[in-house]
Amino acid sequence: MDEVLARVYITKSDGSKEKFDFEKVRESLRNAGADEELTEEVIRRIENRIHDEITTEELKMMITTVLRRLNREVAQKYIENHS
């Protein structure tokens, strides 16, 4: 999976593209209060759904959906951090 993701680009809200980086997702989750276990569970649940040119909005919705199922408090903080 890492080889595939190495060639995946995310489309940002301004239309620019950058290489997808799970470390940015991890940092964002930690900033919302997720511990290591929750962070890795979210990653595990979304990693197979990441595709080339996924938008930041699609990614945020995917993460939010998973977080709401696992930890509503962290989900709310994640939403606040990304509004």
DAJO-V75470 format. One record per residue. RES is the residue in one small letter. PSI is psi in whole degrees, -180 to 180 (NA if undefined). OMEGA is omega in whole degrees, -180 to 180 (* if undefined). NEAR is the number of other C-alpha atoms within 10 Angstrom. Layout:
res={RES/RES}
psi={PSI/PSI}
omega={OMEGA/OMEGA}
near={NEAR/NEAR}
This chain:
res={m/d/e/v/l/a/r/v/y/i/t/k/s/d/g/s/k/e/k/f/d/f/e/k/v/r/e/s/l/r/n/a/g/a/d/e/e/l/t/e/e/v/i/r/r/i/e/n/r/i/h/d/e/i/t/t/e/e/l/k/m/m/i/t/t/v/l/r/r/l/n/r/e/v/a/q/k/y/i/e/n/h/s}
psi={-37/-36/-41/-47/-23/-19/10/134/145/140/118/168/-26/3/-12/162/146/159/137/139/111/-25/-34/-38/-45/-46/-43/-42/-42/-39/-23/-2/8/136/178/-41/-47/-43/-49/-31/-41/-47/-47/-40/-22/-17/-35/-7/-2/132/161/137/21/144/160/-35/-43/-44/-45/-42/-40/-48/-45/-43/-46/-45/-40/-33/-30/-38/98/-34/-47/-37/-45/-43/-39/-45/-46/-41/-21/25/NA}
omega={-179/180/179/-178/178/-180/-177/177/177/178/-178/-175/179/179/179/-178/173/-180/177/-177/179/180/176/177/179/-180/179/178/178/179/178/177/179/173/-176/-179/179/180/-178/176/177/179/-179/-177/-178/-170/-179/-179/179/180/-179/179/171/-180/177/179/177/-180/179/179/179/-180/-180/180/180/-179/180/179/-173/-175/-176/-180/178/178/-179/179/178/179/179/-179/-175/178/*}
near={7/9/7/10/17/11/11/19/19/22/20/14/10/7/10/9/16/12/14/20/13/13/10/10/17/19/13/16/25/16/14/19/16/22/13/12/8/18/18/14/13/22/17/11/12/14/13/10/10/18/16/14/15/17/18/16/14/13/18/15/13/16/20/20/14/18/23/13/9/14/13/14/13/21/22/15/15/22/15/10/12/11/5}
